């Protein structure tokens, strides 16, 4: 089984590339059929982001 490694950790502060907003990761999940991680941020709990939409500060 392949090992999947997420780019961001729970509690980590990151920037949303599109808006430049600084946010905090509240949870993440691997989406098997899309083969990538989705992230929920504390500031926008009803929206999810993929790794390519976020960047480390």
N, C-alpha and C positions, 0 to 999 in steps of 0.2 A: 504494500500500500504506500502510495506517495505521501511524503511529509509536506504539509502546507504550513507556511510560516507567514504570520501577519506582520504588516509593516508598523502598525501602531498598537499601543497597549492601552488598556483601561486606565483612565486617569491622566493620560498624556494630553498635553496642550498642543494643538495643531492649528494650521490656518486653512480655511476653505479657499482654494485657488481663485474661484470665480469672483468672490466678494472681498477677499482679504481679511475676513472676520476671523478672529482668534476664538477657538472653541475647545471644549474638553471632551475626549472620547468617554462615553458612558458604557458602551458595550460594542462587541463586534461578533460577527458570525461568518463562517465559511459557507458560501453558496455553492454547493457541489455541482449542480448542473451548469453554472456559469463559470466555475473554476476560479472564483475570486472572493475576496472578503468584502462584506458590507459593514459599515460603521454607523452607530447612532451616537449623536453628540448631545451633551447635556442641555445646550442652549436651544436645540431644535429637535425635541424627542420624537416628533411624528414624521421626521424626514430621515432617510438613510443616504449615506454617501459611499462611493467606492474609493479604493485607495488612490486612484489617479485623480480624484477630485480634491484630495487633501495633501498637505505638505508639512513636513517638520519645520518647526520654528528655528 
